[in-house]
Amino acid sequence: MKKLFVSLLALVAATVSANDSGYATYGNMLIPFVSTDIAVDKEVLTIRLTDEGKTYIDVDYTFINRSSKEKTILMGFEADPGYPGVMDITDNGHPEIYDFTVMMNGSRITPKTSVVLLDENENVIDRKPINVKEYVYQDFRRLVKKGNEENYEAESWGYAFVYSFNATFKPGENHIRHTYNYQNGAGVMENYYLTYKLSPAARWAGGSIRDFTLRITAPNTAKHFFLETEFVQKQNPKIVSGVAKFRDKSKKYDYEDSPVTHFYKEISMRNATLEWHLTNYSPKKELEIRSADGFYANFYDEKATSPTSYYDRSCGIYWLWMNQENYNAQQRRLIRNLPYASRGYVFKDAGLKKHFNSLWWYMPDPSYKATSTSDFTEREHELISTYKK
């Protein structure tokens, strides 16, 4: 059976050890669970980034039923348990997906939630829900039947949380909107990351989206991250509001002893909304957003020798928190001024001005006067206290 894909993505923030990371699930579009001639006419995918470790997703679809009759199909999504997995298995839906809503043509739909088993290729074995009381979590996203724990290697299964509902499409245009929020995923060197699978658009009739809009917004904050998917190399975003800058970057990695080049769009945005727009879009690669510390710290960019090469208001980069004793007085001064630079403060001190003007992500704002720190995050207050004189 072909794998059922997830329509929602959610990544859980984890308590990260020295060599680990955590996420709750990753996913993709809302899809049909059966063959259909319903097509996606428009999709507006909005990703809202925050300082609270949460990401908000809002997807607005326009579907076309070209038949003269109503059609009802089974659709929905399945949610991967993430890493290292969900230990408290229930059939009440994924525990890291919050405030999920589905509206179709103005009416709310409540999906049915269940848990299903996956085969060794992570394909759904059967849509029939399991009785969760008969299974226990083993480890690394695997379930085993109670009483059979000792035979774990021979008889264990992957699992997924399934959300399903019957959707009735009237002739012509139909509108579906779904929203939710989740705790971001995190890694040792990455403040946050998320993957949103776009390629399952092929499950709808025609295999493409006639009118696709990706909208990334960061209200009341500043974000510096890398975006990876095929279309970001073809066009720069439109700045709808706020201030932002972007540039193309590439990085070579050794994968199984062979060099692989990844292409990214590097983005710095403050209180901004960015949009990409494509027509007749048949996605082949997925959307990935990764905080820039992973590029500048974990991948050891030779040109990024400064501990201020990257900054995020919600969490200082690994360098800032782990190497405190290695910084001299001037470096400590630069670090404790990062929250001000993030807001665009125009420095009067010649040394500070020269340094921050040299940082790619810095966007000066002459109107910002820094008369109050009331909008600083808890982590920013901690940073200033840690690197005080």
Number of C-alpha atoms within 10 A of each C-alpha: 8 9 14 22 26 25 23 28 26 32 28 26 22 19 11 13 10 8 8 14 19 21 25 26 28 23 23 23 22 24 21 23 20 11 11 15 14 21 22 25 20 20 21 19 19 20 18 17 21 19 19 13 17 19 23 19 20 19 22 17 23 21 21 20 21 15 13 9 11 12 16 13 16 15 17 25 26 31 27 26 26 20 19 16 22 23 15 9 20 16 19 13 20 24 16 21 19 15 10 15 14 18 15 17 14 11 9 13 15 14 18 14 19 22 24 21 21 20 15 10 9 16 17 21 18 12 14 11 14 15 12 16 11 11 18 19 21 16 15 14 19 22 26 22 18 12 10 13 17 10 11 15 9 10 13 24 21 23 27 26 24 25 23 18 19 17 16 14 22 18 14 15 16 19 17 20 20 20 17 18 21 23 21 25 28 24 22 20 23 22 24 28 23 23 20 20 23 20 19 24 23 17 23 20 16 15 17 22 25 17 17 21 19 18 20 19 25 20 18 14 21 25 26 23 26 23 23 19 21 15 18 17 15 8 12 17 20 13 15 13 15 15 17 23 17 17 13 14 13 10 13 12 12 9 9 7 7 8 11 11 11 12 17 22 21 24 21 20 27 24 16 20 22 21 18 17 16 14 13 14 18 18 19 15 15 17 20 15 18 22 26 27 26 23 19 22 20 15 13 12 12 8 8 14 11 14 20 22 19 26 26 22 24 20 21 22 25 17 17 20 13 10 10 13 8 10 14 9 11 11 15 20 16 18 23 21 19 23 22 17 24 23 22 21 22 20 18 9 8 8 11 17 14 12 14 24 15 11 15 15 26 25 21 17 14 10 9 12 12 13 6 7 11 8 9 16 17 13 16 22 15 15 21 17 11 15 19 12 10
